[in-house]
Amino acid sequence: MDRIKVPCPPLIFIPTTAGTSSDVSQFSIILNENELVKIAIISKAIVPDIALVDYETTMTMSPYLTACTGMDALVHAIEAFVSAANSSLTDLHAAEAIRLISSNLKNAIAYPENIEYKNAVMLASLEAGFAFSNAILGAVHSMAHSLGGFLDLAHGECNAMLLEHVIDFNYEAAAERYDEIARLMGAQTERLSGPGKKNALLEKIKTLKRDAGITKTLAGAGVKKSDIPTLAKKAHNDPCLLTNPRKASARDIEVIYEQAF
């Protein structure tokens, strides 16, 4: 984190997917092929000077790619909103991203030529990037980096497989913020108790995943139970875990992986 000492040449980024937000963030991910883990490089030195963001560059994405990158953007926004480093400014961007993705991702997949839905999801990715580049992320990304590097899986799909299980673990540490996320996703929680509000959010997440066609579990992705301790150890060393709203031990992370199995 912040270890790049030599400035980069001027950078102009043009995103062709609606999800990674690398066009506006201080994050870059590399794959260590020897250790089979994705590593986050976090530095303001790699923030692009100019981002040219246009939904038309996403019009040829497959439904699967639209789903995976859209879920990545959703997780960016959710983790930024509950991050230990959140602020009123990042909250604005994260909340709008959550609202836009929840309202438009299903249709962006179902109607790939509809520019209204594509534009909304691209805008959501941009908003989510502004949020997480400043508020950082959490346990979902820590675990997804470990998982995606280990099996070379799509990053957004890794995030989606883990999301509700991390929320279940984190909920009590940031209940009011997760309740607001449920509201932004369209859940009717006014008359519900704490457990009811959490369950309403988890159901919204599961429904969006089903609508996006992401139904795989860790076992279905090829993970073996014997892999989990190694995955957890790598995830526990990921810098994104520092801003997770609840402190997580390596054993906690193992349990979350087991629940996603």
C-alpha positions as CSV (number, residue, x, y, z in Angstrom):
1,M,0.0,0.0,0.0
2,D,1.4,3.4,-1.1
3,R,4.8,1.9,-1.9
4,I,5.2,3.2,-5.5
5,K,7.9,5.9,-5.4
6,V,8.4,6.6,-9.1
7,P,5.4,8.4,-10.7
8,C,3.7,6.7,-13.6
9,P,3.5,8.3,-17.0
10,P,0.2,10.1,-17.8
11,L,-2.6,7.5,-17.8
12,I,-5.8,7.6,-19.9
13,F,-8.1,4.7,-19.2
14,I,-11.1,3.6,-21.2
15,P,-13.1,0.9,-19.4
16,T,-14.7,-1.8,-21.6
17,T,-16.6,-3.6,-18.8
18,A,-18.9,-2.2,-16.1
19,G,-17.5,-3.4,-12.9
20,T,-13.8,-3.3,-12.2
21,S,-13.6,0.6,-11.8
22,S,-9.9,0.4,-12.5
23,D,-10.4,3.5,-14.6
24,V,-11.0,5.7,-11.4
25,S,-9.4,3.8,-8.6
26,Q,-6.1,3.4,-6.8
27,F,-6.2,-0.4,-7.0
28,S,-4.4,-2.7,-9.4
29,I,-4.4,-6.5,-9.1
30,I,-1.6,-8.8,-10.2
31,L,-1.6,-12.6,-10.2
32,N,1.3,-14.4,-8.5
33,E,1.4,-17.5,-10.6
34,N,3.9,-19.3,-8.3
35,E,1.8,-18.9,-5.2
36,L,-1.6,-18.9,-7.0
37,V,-2.9,-15.7,-5.3
38,K,-4.1,-12.3,-6.5
39,I,-2.3,-9.4,-4.9
40,A,-3.7,-5.9,-4.5
41,I,-1.4,-2.9,-5.3
42,I,-2.9,0.2,-3.7
43,S,-1.4,3.5,-4.5
44,K,-2.6,7.0,-5.5
45,A,0.3,6.9,-8.0
46,I,-1.7,4.6,-10.3
47,V,-5.0,6.6,-10.3
48,P,-5.5,7.5,-14.0
49,D,-5.2,11.2,-15.1
50,I,-8.2,10.8,-17.4
51,A,-11.0,8.3,-17.6
52,L,-13.2,8.1,-20.7
53,V,-16.3,6.3,-19.5
54,D,-18.9,5.4,-22.2
55,Y,-21.4,2.6,-21.9
56,E,-21.1,1.9,-25.7
57,T,-17.8,0.1,-25.0
58,T,-19.8,-2.5,-23.0
59,M,-22.4,-3.3,-25.7
60,T,-20.6,-6.4,-26.9
61,M,-20.1,-8.0,-23.4
62,S,-21.6,-11.5,-23.0
63,P,-24.4,-12.0,-20.4
64,Y,-21.9,-13.8,-18.2
65,L,-19.4,-11.0,-18.3
66,T,-22.1,-8.4,-17.7
67,A,-23.2,-10.4,-14.6
68,C,-19.8,-11.0,-13.2
69,T,-18.6,-7.4,-13.6
70,G,-21.9,-6.0,-12.4
71,M,-21.7,-8.1,-9.2
72,D,-18.1,-6.9,-8.7
73,A,-19.4,-3.3,-8.8
74,L,-22.1,-4.1,-6.3
75,V,-19.6,-5.6,-3.9
76,H,-17.3,-2.6,-4.4
77,A,-20.2,-0.4,-3.3
78,I,-21.4,-2.5,-0.4
79,E,-17.9,-3.0,1.0
80,A,-17.2,0.7,0.7
81,F,-20.5,1.6,2.4
82,V,-19.7,-0.6,5.5
83,S,-15.9,0.0,5.4
84,A,-14.2,1.2,8.6
85,A,-12.8,4.0,6.4
86,N,-16.1,5.2,5.0
87,S,-17.0,8.9,4.9
88,S,-20.0,11.0,4.0
89,L,-18.6,11.5,0.5
90,T,-17.9,7.8,-0.2
91,D,-21.4,7.0,1.2
92,L,-23.0,9.1,-1.5
93,H,-21.3,7.3,-4.3
94,A,-21.7,3.8,-2.8
95,A,-25.4,4.3,-2.1
96,E,-26.1,5.4,-5.7
97,A,-24.1,2.5,-7.1
98,I,-26.1,0.0,-5.0
99,R,-29.4,1.6,-6.1
100,L,-28.4,1.6,-9.8
101,I,-27.1,-2.0,-9.9
102,S,-30.1,-3.4,-7.9
103,S,-32.5,-1.7,-10.3
104,N,-30.7,-2.3,-13.6
105,L,-28.3,-5.3,-13.6
106,K,-31.0,-7.9,-14.3
107,N,-32.3,-6.0,-17.3
108,A,-28.9,-5.2,-18.6
109,I,-28.2,-8.9,-18.8
110,A,-31.7,-9.8,-20.2
111,Y,-31.7,-6.9,-22.8
112,P,-28.1,-6.4,-23.8
113,E,-29.0,-3.9,-26.6
114,N,-30.9,-1.6,-24.3
115,I,-28.7,1.5,-23.8
116,E,-30.6,2.7,-20.8
117,Y,-29.8,-0.3,-18.7
118,K,-26.2,-0.5,-20.0
119,N,-25.7,3.2,-19.2
120,A,-27.1,2.7,-15.7
121,V,-24.8,-0.2,-14.9
122,M,-21.7,1.7,-16.3
123,L,-22.6,4.7,-14.1
124,A,-22.9,2.4,-11.1
125,S,-19.5,1.0,-11.8
126,L,-18.1,4.6,-11.9
127,E,-19.8,5.6,-8.7
128,A,-18.6,2.4,-6.9
129,G,-15.1,3.1,-8.0
130,F,-15.2,6.6,-6.5
131,A,-16.4,5.0,-3.3
132,F,-14.1,2.1,-2.8
133,S,-11.0,3.9,-4.1
134,N,-11.3,6.1,-1.0
135,A,-13.0,3.9,1.6
136,I,-11.2,0.7,0.5
137,L,-12.9,-2.7,0.7
138,G,-13.4,-5.7,3.1
139,A,-13.5,-9.4,3.6
140,V,-15.3,-10.3,0.4
141,H,-12.5,-8.9,-1.7
142,S,-9.8,-10.4,0.5
143,M,-11.3,-13.8,0.1
144,A,-12.1,-13.4,-3.6
145,H,-8.4,-12.4,-4.3
146,S,-7.3,-15.7,-2.6
147,L,-10.0,-17.8,-4.3
148,G,-9.6,-16.3,-7.8
149,G,-5.9,-16.7,-7.8
150,F,-6.1,-20.2,-6.6
151,L,-8.4,-21.5,-9.3
152,D,-8.2,-18.7,-11.9
153,L,-11.9,-17.9,-11.5
154,A,-13.7,-14.8,-12.7
155,H,-13.3,-12.1,-9.9
156,G,-16.9,-11.0,-9.9
157,E,-18.2,-14.5,-9.7
158,C,-15.9,-15.1,-6.7
159,N,-17.3,-12.0,-5.0
160,A,-20.8,-13.1,-5.7
161,M,-20.2,-16.6,-4.2
162,L,-18.9,-15.1,-1.0
163,L,-21.0,-11.9,-0.6
164,E,-24.0,-13.1,1.5
165,H,-21.8,-15.2,3.8
166,V,-19.5,-12.3,4.6
167,I,-22.6,-10.1,5.2
168,D,-23.9,-12.7,7.6
169,F,-20.6,-12.6,9.5
170,N,-20.3,-8.8,9.5
171,Y,-23.9,-7.8,10.1
172,E,-23.8,-7.1,13.8
173,A,-20.8,-4.9,13.5
174,A,-22.5,-2.6,11.0
175,A,-26.2,-3.4,11.3
176,E,-27.5,0.1,10.5
177,R,-25.4,0.4,7.4
178,Y,-26.5,-3.0,6.1
179,D,-30.1,-2.1,6.9
180,E,-29.7,1.0,4.7
181,I,-28.2,-1.2,1.9
182,A,-31.3,-3.5,2.2
183,R,-33.5,-0.4,1.7
184,L,-31.4,0.8,-1.3
185,M,-31.9,-2.6,-2.8
186,G,-35.7,-2.3,-2.5
187,A,-36.3,-4.4,0.6
188,Q,-39.3,-3.4,2.8
189,T,-37.8,-3.5,6.3
190,E,-39.7,-0.9,8.2
191,R,-41.7,-3.4,10.3
192,L,-38.9,-6.0,10.6
193,S,-36.7,-6.7,13.6
194,G,-32.9,-6.9,13.4
195,P,-32.8,-10.5,12.3
196,G,-35.6,-9.9,9.9
197,K,-33.8,-7.0,8.3
198,K,-30.6,-9.0,7.9
199,N,-32.6,-11.9,6.3
200,A,-34.3,-9.4,3.9
201,L,-31.0,-8.1,2.7
202,L,-29.6,-11.7,2.3
203,E,-32.7,-12.6,0.2
204,K,-32.2,-9.5,-2.0
205,I,-28.6,-10.5,-2.6
206,K,-29.5,-14.1,-3.4
207,T,-32.3,-13.0,-5.7
208,L,-30.0,-10.6,-7.6
209,K,-27.5,-13.4,-8.0
210,R,-30.1,-15.8,-9.4
211,D,-31.3,-13.2,-11.7
212,A,-27.7,-12.7,-12.9
213,G,-27.3,-16.4,-13.4
214,I,-24.6,-16.8,-10.8
215,T,-25.6,-19.8,-8.7
216,K,-22.3,-21.6,-8.3
217,T,-21.0,-22.6,-4.9
218,L,-17.4,-23.1,-4.0
219,A,-17.7,-26.8,-4.4
220,G,-19.3,-26.3,-7.8
221,A,-16.3,-24.0,-8.7
222,G,-13.9,-26.8,-8.0
223,V,-12.8,-26.0,-4.4
224,K,-12.0,-28.9,-2.2
225,K,-12.6,-28.7,1.6
226,S,-8.9,-29.4,2.0
227,D,-8.1,-26.2,0.1
228,I,-9.9,-24.0,2.6
229,P,-7.1,-23.5,5.2
230,T,-4.7,-22.4,2.5
231,L,-7.3,-20.0,1.0
232,A,-8.0,-18.6,4.4
233,K,-4.4,-18.0,5.2
234,K,-3.8,-16.1,2.0
235,A,-7.1,-14.1,2.5
236,H,-6.1,-13.2,6.0
237,N,-2.9,-11.5,4.7
238,D,-4.8,-9.4,2.1
239,P,-4.8,-5.6,2.8
240,C,-8.5,-5.3,2.0
241,L,-9.2,-7.0,5.3
242,L,-7.9,-4.0,7.2
243,T,-11.1,-2.0,6.6
244,N,-13.6,-4.8,7.1
245,P,-16.2,-3.6,9.7
246,R,-15.6,-6.7,11.8
247,K,-12.2,-8.1,12.7
248,A,-11.7,-11.5,11.3
249,S,-9.3,-14.2,12.3
250,A,-7.9,-16.8,9.9
251,R,-10.3,-19.3,11.5
252,D,-13.3,-16.9,11.0
253,I,-12.4,-16.8,7.3
254,E,-12.2,-20.5,7.1
255,V,-15.7,-20.7,8.5
256,I,-17.0,-18.3,5.9
257,Y,-15.4,-20.3,3.1
258,E,-17.1,-23.4,4.6
259,Q,-20.5,-21.7,4.6
260,A,-20.0,-20.8,0.9
261,F,-19.1,-24.4,0.1
